[in-house]
Amino acid sequence: MTDILLLDGSMGQELVKRLGKPPTPLWSTAVMLERPDLVREVHDAYFAAGATIATTNSYALHRNRLERAGIADQLDGLVEISMDQAQASRDAHGYGLIAGSMGPYLASYRPDLNPDIDEAAQRYATLGAQLAQRCDLLLAETVCSLAEAEGILKGVADIKTPLWIAFSTADDDGTKLRSGEDLAALAPLLNRYDPDAVLINCTRPEEVAKGLDILAPMGRPIGAYANGFTRISDGFLQTAPTVDTLTARRDLTPDAYAEIALSWIDHGATILGGCCEVGPDHIAELARQLRAKGHRIT
């Protein structure tokens, strides 16, 4: 029996489904201005499914991203809304943790943009400090290169709130970051900054175990939450893309996803969940199978 922390799943795609409008480059952010109650609904659905962690809808909340939509002046308020909705859901549920999401400050899956480490550190220091006021942990997500990792780790180094950092690996090789750098090359950075957990996220489920085998000897809690895309397409690797340029897998049913995710426990994972296109039904089935196998969700 293993004690498992169960993350939630996709936020952006669930919001698109509930809003019923075509996605825009900042679809998940726009929802918080138009219908913040929908964010609460998504959190409620994941807690009802068995998740024990609510991830704030703050992944895209970086000033430079909001500037393109002319709403950069609303950054702080949007971060607060994202925490309001997660906290309200957690309080109604009665228990659980809130993870403050921090996505890439330039763009997802774009290590080729080569972020300036010191500039990134300043941005993450500001965002991390705000999230840390109300969140139980910080969750840096979809980190695709050593430079992206260093910017985040340096930025939040003085924040006392626990940090989990999640790396996105190549669709066809779980031993490499999307930058092409070896996942094993993270070891010196992790030793220097000492995050509280290291995860694999937003990659093909079938590639996750390879990455976990590399992370396991590094001496920290590890975990994973994969996506349900066929792959990250070239169409998405553009400025301000929309999620409709990506294709969801038809074969990744809740049962199929849960079966793969359970196998990650054999590779050392104690934190499980889902990313893009992995919804409440997937998390509910994962929770069911975890309990059926004798594991305890904490």
PAVO-961311 format. One record per residue (C-alpha): residue number from 1; x, y, z. Coordinates in Angstrom, 2 decimals, decimal comma. Example, Ala and Ser with C-alpha at 12.3 -4.5 7.8 and 13.67 -1.06 7.14 Angstrom:
2
<rec><n>1</n><xx>12,30</xx><yy>-4,50</yy><zz>7,80</zz></rec>
<rec><n>2</n><xx>13,67</xx><yy>-1,06</yy><zz>7,14</zz></rec>
% end
This chain:
298
<rec><n>1</n><xx>0,00</xx><yy>0,00</yy><zz>0,00</zz></rec>
<rec><n>2</n><xx>1,24</xx><yy>3,47</yy><zz>-0,92</zz></rec>
<rec><n>3</n><xx>0,04</xx><yy>6,84</yy><zz>0,31</zz></rec>
<rec><n>4</n><xx>-0,87</xx><yy>8,90</yy><zz>-2,77</zz></rec>
<rec><n>5</n><xx>-1,46</xx><yy>12,63</yy><zz>-3,09</zz></rec>
<rec><n>6</n><xx>-4,07</xx><yy>12,95</yy><zz>-5,85</zz></rec>
<rec><n>7</n><xx>-3,87</xx><yy>16,05</yy><zz>-8,01</zz></rec>
<rec><n>8</n><xx>-6,77</xx><yy>17,31</yy><zz>-10,08</zz></rec>
<rec><n>9</n><xx>-6,76</xx><yy>17,35</yy><zz>-13,88</zz></rec>
<rec><n>10</n><xx>-7,20</xx><yy>19,76</yy><zz>-16,76</zz></rec>
<rec><n>11</n><xx>-8,56</xx><yy>23,21</yy><zz>-16,00</zz></rec>
<rec><n>12</n><xx>-8,44</xx><yy>25,00</yy><zz>-19,38</zz></rec>
<rec><n>13</n><xx>-10,22</xx><yy>22,35</yy><zz>-21,45</zz></rec>
<rec><n>14</n><xx>-12,89</xx><yy>21,89</yy><zz>-18,78</zz></rec>
<rec><n>15</n><xx>-13,55</xx><yy>25,63</yy><zz>-18,81</zz></rec>
<rec><n>16</n><xx>-13,88</xx><yy>25,61</yy><zz>-22,60</zz></rec>
<rec><n>17</n><xx>-16,48</xx><yy>22,84</yy><zz>-22,35</zz></rec>
<rec><n>18</n><xx>-18,47</xx><yy>24,66</yy><zz>-19,68</zz></rec>
<rec><n>19</n><xx>-18,32</xx><yy>28,10</yy><zz>-21,27</zz></rec>
<rec><n>20</n><xx>-19,44</xx><yy>26,80</yy><zz>-24,65</zz></rec>
<rec><n>21</n><xx>-17,46</xx><yy>29,34</yy><zz>-26,67</zz></rec>
<rec><n>22</n><xx>-14,50</xx><yy>28,88</yy><zz>-29,03</zz></rec>
<rec><n>23</n><xx>-11,18</xx><yy>29,13</yy><zz>-27,16</zz></rec>
<rec><n>24</n><xx>-9,03</xx><yy>32,24</yy><zz>-27,38</zz></rec>
<rec><n>25</n><xx>-5,30</xx><yy>32,53</yy><zz>-26,58</zz></rec>
<rec><n>26</n><xx>-6,24</xx><yy>33,47</yy><zz>-22,98</zz></rec>
<rec><n>27</n><xx>-9,39</xx><yy>31,37</yy><zz>-22,72</zz></rec>
<rec><n>28</n><xx>-8,85</xx><yy>30,23</yy><zz>-19,14</zz></rec>
<rec><n>29</n><xx>-8,06</xx><yy>33,77</yy><zz>-18,00</zz></rec>
<rec><n>30</n><xx>-11,03</xx><yy>35,35</yy><zz>-19,79</zz></rec>
<rec><n>31</n><xx>-13,36</xx><yy>32,94</yy><zz>-17,98</zz></rec>
<rec><n>32</n><xx>-12,31</xx><yy>34,41</yy><zz>-14,63</zz></rec>
<rec><n>33</n><xx>-13,46</xx><yy>37,84</yy><zz>-15,79</zz></rec>
<rec><n>34</n><xx>-16,72</xx><yy>36,62</yy><zz>-17,31</zz></rec>
<rec><n>35</n><xx>-17,73</xx><yy>33,58</yy><zz>-15,25</zz></rec>
<rec><n>36</n><xx>-15,47</xx><yy>32,93</yy><zz>-12,24</zz></rec>
<rec><n>37</n><xx>-18,14</xx><yy>30,56</yy><zz>-10,93</zz></rec>
<rec><n>38</n><xx>-17,14</xx><yy>28,11</yy><zz>-13,67</zz></rec>
<rec><n>39</n><xx>-13,66</xx><yy>27,86</yy><zz>-12,18</zz></rec>
<rec><n>40</n><xx>-15,25</xx><yy>26,94</yy><zz>-8,87</zz></rec>
<rec><n>41</n><xx>-17,38</xx><yy>24,33</yy><zz>-10,67</zz></rec>
<rec><n>42</n><xx>-14,28</xx><yy>22,67</yy><zz>-12,11</zz></rec>
<rec><n>43</n><xx>-12,58</xx><yy>22,57</yy><zz>-8,70</zz></rec>
<rec><n>44</n><xx>-15,76</xx><yy>21,11</yy><zz>-7,20</zz></rec>
<rec><n>45</n><xx>-15,85</xx><yy>18,42</yy><zz>-9,87</zz></rec>
<rec><n>46</n><xx>-12,31</xx><yy>17,31</yy><zz>-9,10</zz></rec>
<rec><n>47</n><xx>-12,85</xx><yy>17,22</yy><zz>-5,35</zz></rec>
<rec><n>48</n><xx>-16,01</xx><yy>15,17</yy><zz>-5,95</zz></rec>
<rec><n>49</n><xx>-13,94</xx><yy>12,82</yy><zz>-8,10</zz></rec>
<rec><n>50</n><xx>-11,53</xx><yy>12,20</yy><zz>-5,23</zz></rec>
<rec><n>51</n><xx>-8,72</xx><yy>14,71</yy><zz>-5,79</zz></rec>
<rec><n>52</n><xx>-7,06</xx><yy>16,05</yy><zz>-2,67</zz></rec>
<rec><n>53</n><xx>-5,31</xx><yy>19,00</yy><zz>-4,31</zz></rec>
<rec><n>54</n><xx>-6,90</xx><yy>21,96</yy><zz>-6,10</zz></rec>
<rec><n>55</n><xx>-4,58</xx><yy>23,72</yy><zz>-8,56</zz></rec>
<rec><n>56</n><xx>-5,30</xx><yy>27,42</yy><zz>-8,97</zz></rec>
<rec><n>57</n><xx>-6,28</xx><yy>28,71</yy><zz>-12,41</zz></rec>
<rec><n>58</n><xx>-3,20</xx><yy>30,94</yy><zz>-12,53</zz></rec>
<rec><n>59</n><xx>-1,08</xx><yy>29,05</yy><zz>-15,06</zz></rec>
<rec><n>60</n><xx>-1,18</xx><yy>31,84</yy><zz>-17,67</zz></rec>
<rec><n>61</n><xx>-1,12</xx><yy>34,78</yy><zz>-15,26</zz></rec>
<rec><n>62</n><xx>2,07</xx><yy>36,54</yy><zz>-16,30</zz></rec>
<rec><n>63</n><xx>2,13</xx><yy>40,25</yy><zz>-17,10</zz></rec>
<rec><n>64</n><xx>3,60</xx><yy>39,83</yy><zz>-20,58</zz></rec>
<rec><n>65</n><xx>0,88</xx><yy>37,34</yy><zz>-21,53</zz></rec>
<rec><n>66</n><xx>-1,88</xx><yy>39,63</yy><zz>-20,29</zz></rec>
<rec><n>67</n><xx>-0,39</xx><yy>42,64</yy><zz>-22,09</zz></rec>
<rec><n>68</n><xx>-1,33</xx><yy>41,09</yy><zz>-25,44</zz></rec>
<rec><n>69</n><xx>-4,98</xx><yy>41,16</yy><zz>-24,36</zz></rec>
<rec><n>70</n><xx>-4,76</xx><yy>44,64</yy><zz>-22,83</zz></rec>
<rec><n>71</n><xx>-5,51</xx><yy>43,43</yy><zz>-19,30</zz></rec>
<rec><n>72</n><xx>-2,09</xx><yy>43,52</yy><zz>-17,65</zz></rec>
<rec><n>73</n><xx>-3,41</xx><yy>45,97</yy><zz>-15,08</zz></rec>
<rec><n>74</n><xx>-5,70</xx><yy>43,22</yy><zz>-13,79</zz></rec>
<rec><n>75</n><xx>-2,93</xx><yy>40,74</yy><zz>-13,06</zz></rec>
<rec><n>76</n><xx>-3,02</xx><yy>40,90</yy><zz>-9,26</zz></rec>
<rec><n>77</n><xx>-6,80</xx><yy>40,75</yy><zz>-9,18</zz></rec>
<rec><n>78</n><xx>-6,87</xx><yy>37,72</yy><zz>-11,47</zz></rec>
<rec><n>79</n><xx>-4,40</xx><yy>35,89</yy><zz>-9,24</zz></rec>
<rec><n>80</n><xx>-6,67</xx><yy>36,62</yy><zz>-6,29</zz></rec>
<rec><n>81</n><xx>-9,72</xx><yy>35,34</yy><zz>-8,19</zz></rec>
<rec><n>82</n><xx>-7,90</xx><yy>32,11</yy><zz>-9,01</zz></rec>
<rec><n>83</n><xx>-7,15</xx><yy>31,60</yy><zz>-5,32</zz></rec>
<rec><n>84</n><xx>-10,66</xx><yy>32,63</yy><zz>-4,26</zz></rec>
<rec><n>85</n><xx>-12,24</xx><yy>29,90</yy><zz>-6,38</zz></rec>
<rec><n>86</n><xx>-9,83</xx><yy>27,16</yy><zz>-5,26</zz></rec>
<rec><n>87</n><xx>-10,19</xx><yy>28,14</yy><zz>-1,61</zz></rec>
<rec><n>88</n><xx>-13,99</xx><yy>28,27</yy><zz>-1,77</zz></rec>
<rec><n>89</n><xx>-14,10</xx><yy>24,81</yy><zz>-3,27</zz></rec>
<rec><n>90</n><xx>-11,60</xx><yy>23,38</yy><zz>-0,80</zz></rec>
<rec><n>91</n><xx>-13,48</xx><yy>24,91</yy><zz>2,14</zz></rec>
<rec><n>92</n><xx>-16,79</xx><yy>23,50</yy><zz>0,90</zz></rec>
<rec><n>93</n><xx>-15,20</xx><yy>20,08</yy><zz>0,42</zz></rec>
<rec><n>94</n><xx>-13,79</xx><yy>20,14</yy><zz>3,92</zz></rec>
<rec><n>95</n><xx>-10,18</xx><yy>19,17</yy><zz>3,30</zz></rec>
<rec><n>96</n><xx>-7,41</xx><yy>19,23</yy><zz>0,73</zz></rec>
<rec><n>97</n><xx>-4,47</xx><yy>21,36</yy><zz>-0,35</zz></rec>
<rec><n>98</n><xx>-4,29</xx><yy>24,33</yy><zz>-2,70</zz></rec>
<rec><n>99</n><xx>-1,45</xx><yy>24,36</yy><zz>-5,22</zz></rec>
<rec><n>100</n><xx>-0,56</xx><yy>27,75</yy><zz>-6,69</zz></rec>
<rec><n>101</n><xx>0,08</xx><yy>27,15</yy><zz>-10,38</zz></rec>
<rec><n>102</n><xx>2,91</xx><yy>28,96</yy><zz>-12,16</zz></rec>
<rec><n>103</n><xx>3,23</xx><yy>28,31</yy><zz>-15,88</zz></rec>
<rec><n>104</n><xx>6,01</xx><yy>29,29</yy><zz>-18,29</zz></rec>
<rec><n>105</n><xx>6,22</xx><yy>33,07</yy><zz>-18,45</zz></rec>
<rec><n>106</n><xx>6,94</xx><yy>33,21</yy><zz>-22,19</zz></rec>
<rec><n>107</n><xx>4,94</xx><yy>30,33</yy><zz>-23,71</zz></rec>
<rec><n>108</n><xx>4,22</xx><yy>26,67</yy><zz>-23,13</zz></rec>
<rec><n>109</n><xx>6,42</xx><yy>24,09</yy><zz>-24,90</zz></rec>
<rec><n>110</n><xx>8,70</xx><yy>26,86</yy><zz>-26,26</zz></rec>
<rec><n>111</n><xx>12,18</xx><yy>26,37</yy><zz>-24,80</zz></rec>
<rec><n>112</n><xx>13,47</xx><yy>27,81</yy><zz>-28,08</zz></rec>
<rec><n>113</n><xx>12,45</xx><yy>31,26</yy><zz>-26,81</zz></rec>
<rec><n>114</n><xx>15,37</xx><yy>31,09</yy><zz>-24,35</zz></rec>
<rec><n>115</n><xx>14,04</xx><yy>33,02</yy><zz>-21,35</zz></rec>
<rec><n>116</n><xx>16,42</xx><yy>35,34</yy><zz>-19,55</zz></rec>
<rec><n>117</n><xx>17,03</xx><yy>33,63</yy><zz>-16,21</zz></rec>
<rec><n>118</n><xx>17,27</xx><yy>36,81</yy><zz>-14,13</zz></rec>
<rec><n>119</n><xx>14,16</xx><yy>38,35</yy><zz>-15,70</zz></rec>
<rec><n>120</n><xx>12,25</xx><yy>35,11</yy><zz>-15,18</zz></rec>
<rec><n>121</n><xx>13,41</xx><yy>34,95</yy><zz>-11,58</zz></rec>
<rec><n>122</n><xx>12,02</xx><yy>38,43</yy><zz>-10,89</zz></rec>
<rec><n>123</n><xx>8,65</xx><yy>37,51</yy><zz>-12,37</zz></rec>
<rec><n>124</n><xx>8,39</xx><yy>34,25</yy><zz>-10,45</zz></rec>
<rec><n>125</n><xx>9,47</xx><yy>35,91</yy><zz>-7,23</zz></rec>
<rec><n>126</n><xx>6,54</xx><yy>38,33</yy><zz>-7,51</zz></rec>
<rec><n>127</n><xx>3,95</xx><yy>35,75</yy><zz>-8,57</zz></rec>
<rec><n>128</n><xx>5,22</xx><yy>33,17</yy><zz>-6,11</zz></rec>
<rec><n>129</n><xx>5,05</xx><yy>35,60</yy><zz>-3,20</zz></rec>
<rec><n>130</n><xx>1,43</xx><yy>36,44</yy><zz>-3,98</zz></rec>
<rec><n>131</n><xx>0,39</xx><yy>32,81</yy><zz>-4,36</zz></rec>
<rec><n>132</n><xx>2,27</xx><yy>31,81</yy><zz>-1,22</zz></rec>
<rec><n>133</n><xx>0,05</xx><yy>34,06</yy><zz>0,89</zz></rec>
<rec><n>134</n><xx>-2,92</xx><yy>31,72</yy><zz>0,45</zz></rec>
<rec><n>135</n><xx>-1,67</xx><yy>28,48</yy><zz>-1,11</zz></rec>
<rec><n>136</n><xx>-0,30</xx><yy>25,40</yy><zz>0,64</zz></rec>
<rec><n>137</n><xx>2,33</xx><yy>24,86</yy><zz>-2,03</zz></rec>
<rec><n>138</n><xx>3,62</xx><yy>26,36</yy><zz>-5,27</zz></rec>
<rec><n>139</n><xx>3,42</xx><yy>24,23</yy><zz>-8,40</zz></rec>
<rec><n>140</n><xx>5,67</xx><yy>25,28</yy><zz>-11,29</zz></rec>
<rec><n>141</n><xx>4,30</xx><yy>23,52</yy><zz>-14,35</zz></rec>
<rec><n>142</n><xx>5,36</xx><yy>22,44</yy><zz>-17,85</zz></rec>
<rec><n>143</n><xx>9,01</xx><yy>23,35</yy><zz>-17,42</zz></rec>
<rec><n>144</n><xx>10,73</xx><yy>22,46</yy><zz>-20,68</zz></rec>
<rec><n>145</n><xx>14,40</xx><yy>23,40</yy><zz>-20,30</zz></rec>
<rec><n>146</n><xx>17,19</xx><yy>23,85</yy><zz>-17,78</zz></rec>
<rec><n>147</n><xx>17,00</xx><yy>27,64</yy><zz>-18,26</zz></rec>
<rec><n>148</n><xx>13,26</xx><yy>27,68</yy><zz>-17,51</zz></rec>
<rec><n>149</n><xx>13,90</xx><yy>25,59</yy><zz>-14,41</zz></rec>
<rec><n>150</n><xx>16,66</xx><yy>27,85</yy><zz>-13,14</zz></rec>
<rec><n>151</n><xx>14,56</xx><yy>30,98</yy><zz>-13,58</zz></rec>
<rec><n>152</n><xx>11,78</xx><yy>29,50</yy><zz>-11,48</zz></rec>
<rec><n>153</n><xx>13,98</xx><yy>27,95</yy><zz>-8,82</zz></rec>
<rec><n>154</n><xx>16,05</xx><yy>31,11</yy><zz>-8,42</zz></rec>
<rec><n>155</n><xx>12,96</xx><yy>33,28</yy><zz>-8,27</zz></rec>
<rec><n>156</n><xx>11,21</xx><yy>31,42</yy><zz>-5,46</zz></rec>
<rec><n>157</n><xx>14,32</xx><yy>30,41</yy><zz>-3,54</zz></rec>
<rec><n>158</n><xx>13,52</xx><yy>32,72</yy><zz>-0,61</zz></rec>
<rec><n>159</n><xx>9,83</xx><yy>31,80</yy><zz>-0,39</zz></rec>
<rec><n>160</n><xx>9,20</xx><yy>29,40</yy><zz>2,47</zz></rec>
<rec><n>161</n><xx>6,10</xx><yy>27,77</yy><zz>0,94</zz></rec>
<rec><n>162</n><xx>6,89</xx><yy>24,28</yy><zz>-0,42</zz></rec>
<rec><n>163</n><xx>7,69</xx><yy>24,14</yy><zz>-4,14</zz></rec>
<rec><n>164</n><xx>6,83</xx><yy>21,33</yy><zz>-6,52</zz></rec>
<rec><n>165</n><xx>8,34</xx><yy>21,64</yy><zz>-9,97</zz></rec>
<rec><n>166</n><xx>6,97</xx><yy>19,67</yy><zz>-12,93</zz></rec>
<rec><n>167</n><xx>8,89</xx><yy>19,03</yy><zz>-16,14</zz></rec>
<rec><n>168</n><xx>7,44</xx><yy>18,37</yy><zz>-19,58</zz></rec>
<rec><n>169</n><xx>9,37</xx><yy>15,77</yy><zz>-21,52</zz></rec>
<rec><n>170</n><xx>9,48</xx><yy>15,06</yy><zz>-25,24</zz></rec>
<rec><n>171</n><xx>6,46</xx><yy>13,30</yy><zz>-26,70</zz></rec>
<rec><n>172</n><xx>8,60</xx><yy>10,53</yy><zz>-28,12</zz></rec>
<rec><n>173</n><xx>11,38</xx><yy>10,32</yy><zz>-25,49</zz></rec>
<rec><n>174</n><xx>10,60</xx><yy>10,59</yy><zz>-21,80</zz></rec>
<rec><n>175</n><xx>14,29</xx><yy>10,80</yy><zz>-20,91</zz></rec>
<rec><n>176</n><xx>14,62</xx><yy>14,26</yy><zz>-22,46</zz></rec>
<rec><n>177</n><xx>13,10</xx><yy>17,66</yy><zz>-21,78</zz></rec>
<rec><n>178</n><xx>11,29</xx><yy>19,32</yy><zz>-24,67</zz></rec>
<rec><n>179</n><xx>14,46</xx><yy>21,39</yy><zz>-25,16</zz></rec>
<rec><n>180</n><xx>16,30</xx><yy>18,19</yy><zz>-26,07</zz></rec>
<rec><n>181</n><xx>18,36</xx><yy>18,37</yy><zz>-22,87</zz></rec>
<rec><n>182</n><xx>18,68</xx><yy>15,19</yy><zz>-20,82</zz></rec>
<rec><n>183</n><xx>16,33</xx><yy>14,99</yy><zz>-17,86</zz></rec>
<rec><n>184</n><xx>19,28</xx><yy>13,68</yy><zz>-15,84</zz></rec>
<rec><n>185</n><xx>21,01</xx><yy>17,06</yy><zz>-16,32</zz></rec>
<rec><n>186</n><xx>18,54</xx><yy>18,54</yy><zz>-13,80</zz></rec>
<rec><n>187</n><xx>20,36</xx><yy>16,95</yy><zz>-10,85</zz></rec>
<rec><n>188</n><xx>22,76</xx><yy>19,87</yy><zz>-10,10</zz></rec>
<rec><n>189</n><xx>19,91</xx><yy>22,41</yy><zz>-10,18</zz></rec>
<rec><n>190</n><xx>17,75</xx><yy>20,29</yy><zz>-7,92</zz></rec>
<rec><n>191</n><xx>20,61</xx><yy>19,82</yy><zz>-5,49</zz></rec>
<rec><n>192</n><xx>21,30</xx><yy>23,56</yy><zz>-5,44</zz></rec>
<rec><n>193</n><xx>17,73</xx><yy>24,76</yy><zz>-4,90</zz></rec>
<rec><n>194</n><xx>16,18</xx><yy>21,70</yy><zz>-3,23</zz></rec>
<rec><n>195</n><xx>12,51</xx><yy>21,77</yy><zz>-4,34</zz></rec>
<rec><n>196</n><xx>10,13</xx><yy>19,70</yy><zz>-2,23</zz></rec>
<rec><n>197</n><xx>8,91</xx><yy>17,43</yy><zz>-5,05</zz></rec>
<rec><n>198</n><xx>9,74</xx><yy>16,84</yy><zz>-8,71</zz></rec>
<rec><n>199</n><xx>7,18</xx><yy>15,72</yy><zz>-11,25</zz></rec>
<rec><n>200</n><xx>6,62</xx><yy>14,93</yy><zz>-14,91</zz></rec>
<rec><n>201</n><xx>3,68</xx><yy>16,72</yy><zz>-16,52</zz></rec>
<rec><n>202</n><xx>1,96</xx><yy>17,45</yy><zz>-19,83</zz></rec>
<rec><n>203</n><xx>3,55</xx><yy>14,72</yy><zz>-21,90</zz></rec>
<rec><n>204</n><xx>2,34</xx><yy>11,43</yy><zz>-23,29</zz></rec>
<rec><n>205</n><xx>1,43</xx><yy>8,99</yy><zz>-20,49</zz></rec>
<rec><n>206</n><xx>3,42</xx><yy>6,22</yy><zz>-22,16</zz></rec>
<rec><n>207</n><xx>6,66</xx><yy>8,20</yy><zz>-21,79</zz></rec>
<rec><n>208</n><xx>6,28</xx><yy>9,12</yy><zz>-18,12</zz></rec>
<rec><n>209</n><xx>7,83</xx><yy>6,01</yy><zz>-16,55</zz></rec>
<rec><n>210</n><xx>11,15</xx><yy>6,63</yy><zz>-18,31</zz></rec>
<rec><n>211</n><xx>11,35</xx><yy>10,06</yy><zz>-16,73</zz></rec>
<rec><n>212</n><xx>10,36</xx><yy>8,80</yy><zz>-13,29</zz></rec>
<rec><n>213</n><xx>13,17</xx><yy>6,26</yy><zz>-13,38</zz></rec>
<rec><n>214</n><xx>15,61</xx><yy>9,13</yy><zz>-13,87</zz></rec>
<rec><n>215</n><xx>14,09</xx><yy>11,30</yy><zz>-11,15</zz></rec>
<rec><n>216</n><xx>13,69</xx><yy>8,57</yy><zz>-8,52</zz></rec>
<rec><n>217</n><xx>17,39</xx><yy>8,37</yy><zz>-7,52</zz></rec>
<rec><n>218</n><xx>17,51</xx><yy>12,16</yy><zz>-6,99</zz></rec>
<rec><n>219</n><xx>16,14</xx><yy>11,76</yy><zz>-3,48</zz></rec>
<rec><n>220</n><xx>12,86</xx><yy>13,71</yy><zz>-3,52</zz></rec>
<rec><n>221</n><xx>9,18</xx><yy>12,80</yy><zz>-3,71</zz></rec>
<rec><n>222</n><xx>8,25</xx><yy>12,31</yy><zz>-7,36</zz></rec>
<rec><n>223</n><xx>5,04</xx><yy>12,07</yy><zz>-9,31</zz></rec>
<rec><n>224</n><xx>3,35</xx><yy>12,64</yy><zz>-12,64</zz></rec>
<rec><n>225</n><xx>0,30</xx><yy>14,03</yy><zz>-14,39</zz></rec>
<rec><n>226</n><xx>0,21</xx><yy>13,44</yy><zz>-18,13</zz></rec>
<rec><n>227</n><xx>-1,83</xx><yy>14,95</yy><zz>-20,94</zz></rec>
<rec><n>228</n><xx>-4,33</xx><yy>13,44</yy><zz>-23,36</zz></rec>
<rec><n>229</n><xx>-3,10</xx><yy>15,02</yy><zz>-26,59</zz></rec>
<rec><n>230</n><xx>-1,97</xx><yy>13,01</yy><zz>-29,59</zz></rec>
<rec><n>231</n><xx>1,13</xx><yy>15,20</yy><zz>-29,47</zz></rec>
<rec><n>232</n><xx>2,10</xx><yy>18,87</yy><zz>-29,20</zz></rec>
<rec><n>233</n><xx>1,56</xx><yy>19,97</yy><zz>-32,79</zz></rec>
<rec><n>234</n><xx>3,56</xx><yy>22,52</yy><zz>-34,78</zz></rec>
<rec><n>235</n><xx>0,42</xx><yy>24,64</yy><zz>-34,97</zz></rec>
<rec><n>236</n><xx>0,51</xx><yy>25,17</yy><zz>-31,22</zz></rec>
<rec><n>237</n><xx>4,15</xx><yy>26,24</yy><zz>-31,24</zz></rec>
<rec><n>238</n><xx>3,28</xx><yy>29,74</yy><zz>-32,41</zz></rec>
<rec><n>239</n><xx>2,70</xx><yy>33,09</yy><zz>-30,70</zz></rec>
<rec><n>240</n><xx>-0,58</xx><yy>33,15</yy><zz>-28,72</zz></rec>
<rec><n>241</n><xx>-1,96</xx><yy>29,79</yy><zz>-29,94</zz></rec>
<rec><n>242</n><xx>-5,38</xx><yy>28,39</yy><zz>-29,07</zz></rec>
<rec><n>243</n><xx>-6,03</xx><yy>24,92</yy><zz>-27,71</zz></rec>
<rec><n>244</n><xx>-8,11</xx><yy>23,91</yy><zz>-30,74</zz></rec>
<rec><n>245</n><xx>-4,85</xx><yy>23,44</yy><zz>-32,66</zz></rec>
<rec><n>246</n><xx>-4,24</xx><yy>20,35</yy><zz>-30,51</zz></rec>
<rec><n>247</n><xx>-6,00</xx><yy>17,02</yy><zz>-30,95</zz></rec>
<rec><n>248</n><xx>-7,31</xx><yy>14,94</yy><zz>-28,06</zz></rec>
<rec><n>249</n><xx>-6,70</xx><yy>11,22</yy><zz>-28,05</zz></rec>
<rec><n>250</n><xx>-9,76</xx><yy>9,04</yy><zz>-28,51</zz></rec>
<rec><n>251</n><xx>-8,16</xx><yy>5,97</yy><zz>-26,95</zz></rec>
<rec><n>252</n><xx>-7,27</xx><yy>7,52</yy><zz>-23,59</zz></rec>
<rec><n>253</n><xx>-10,44</xx><yy>6,63</yy><zz>-21,72</zz></rec>
<rec><n>254</n><xx>-10,65</xx><yy>7,08</yy><zz>-17,94</zz></rec>
<rec><n>255</n><xx>-9,92</xx><yy>3,39</yy><zz>-17,49</zz></rec>
<rec><n>256</n><xx>-6,96</xx><yy>3,44</yy><zz>-19,86</zz></rec>
<rec><n>257</n><xx>-5,45</xx><yy>6,53</yy><zz>-18,24</zz></rec>
<rec><n>258</n><xx>-5,90</xx><yy>5,15</yy><zz>-14,73</zz></rec>
<rec><n>259</n><xx>-4,22</xx><yy>1,88</yy><zz>-15,68</zz></rec>
<rec><n>260</n><xx>-1,15</xx><yy>3,70</yy><zz>-16,98</zz></rec>
<rec><n>261</n><xx>-1,04</xx><yy>6,13</yy><zz>-14,04</zz></rec>
<rec><n>262</n><xx>-1,19</xx><yy>3,29</yy><zz>-11,53</zz></rec>
<rec><n>263</n><xx>1,91</xx><yy>1,79</yy><zz>-13,12</zz></rec>
<rec><n>264</n><xx>3,86</xx><yy>4,92</yy><zz>-12,20</zz></rec>
<rec><n>265</n><xx>3,69</xx><yy>3,90</yy><zz>-8,54</zz></rec>
<rec><n>266</n><xx>6,04</xx><yy>1,02</yy><zz>-9,37</zz></rec>
<rec><n>267</n><xx>8,52</xx><yy>3,65</yy><zz>-10,58</zz></rec>
<rec><n>268</n><xx>8,41</xx><yy>5,58</yy><zz>-7,30</zz></rec>
<rec><n>269</n><xx>5,55</xx><yy>8,03</yy><zz>-7,85</zz></rec>
<rec><n>270</n><xx>3,57</xx><yy>9,14</yy><zz>-4,80</zz></rec>
<rec><n>271</n><xx>1,86</xx><yy>12,13</yy><zz>-6,48</zz></rec>
<rec><n>272</n><xx>-0,56</xx><yy>11,40</yy><zz>-9,32</zz></rec>
<rec><n>273</n><xx>-3,05</xx><yy>13,40</yy><zz>-11,35</zz></rec>
<rec><n>274</n><xx>-3,87</xx><yy>14,59</yy><zz>-14,84</zz></rec>
<rec><n>275</n><xx>-3,04</xx><yy>17,45</yy><zz>-17,19</zz></rec>
<rec><n>276</n><xx>-4,64</xx><yy>18,71</yy><zz>-20,41</zz></rec>
<rec><n>277</n><xx>-7,58</xx><yy>16,61</yy><zz>-21,69</zz></rec>
<rec><n>278</n><xx>-7,59</xx><yy>14,54</yy><zz>-18,50</zz></rec>
<rec><n>279</n><xx>-10,85</xx><yy>15,48</yy><zz>-16,81</zz></rec>
<rec><n>280</n><xx>-12,92</xx><yy>14,69</yy><zz>-13,71</zz></rec>
<rec><n>281</n><xx>-14,01</xx><yy>11,29</yy><zz>-15,06</zz></rec>
<rec><n>282</n><xx>-10,37</xx><yy>10,28</yy><zz>-15,45</zz></rec>
<rec><n>283</n><xx>-9,53</xx><yy>11,40</yy><zz>-11,91</zz></rec>
<rec><n>284</n><xx>-12,58</xx><yy>9,61</yy><zz>-10,51</zz></rec>
<rec><n>285</n><xx>-11,53</xx><yy>6,36</yy><zz>-12,18</zz></rec>
<rec><n>286</n><xx>-7,95</xx><yy>6,81</yy><zz>-11,03</zz></rec>
<rec><n>287</n><xx>-9,17</xx><yy>7,30</yy><zz>-7,46</zz></rec>
<rec><n>288</n><xx>-11,36</xx><yy>4,20</yy><zz>-7,74</zz></rec>
<rec><n>289</n><xx>-8,52</xx><yy>2,04</yy><zz>-9,04</zz></rec>
<rec><n>290</n><xx>-6,10</xx><yy>3,36</yy><zz>-6,43</zz></rec>
<rec><n>291</n><xx>-8,45</xx><yy>2,31</yy><zz>-3,65</zz></rec>
<rec><n>292</n><xx>-9,18</xx><yy>-1,02</yy><zz>-5,33</zz></rec>
<rec><n>293</n><xx>-5,44</xx><yy>-1,76</yy><zz>-5,34</zz></rec>
<rec><n>294</n><xx>-5,20</xx><yy>-0,97</yy><zz>-1,64</zz></rec>
<rec><n>295</n><xx>-3,49</xx><yy>2,41</yy><zz>-1,92</zz></rec>
<rec><n>296</n><xx>-4,50</xx><yy>5,27</yy><zz>0,36</zz></rec>
<rec><n>297</n><xx>-5,35</xx><yy>8,70</yy><zz>-1,06</zz></rec>
<rec><n>298</n><xx>-4,16</xx><yy>11,39</yy><zz>1,33</zz></rec>
% end
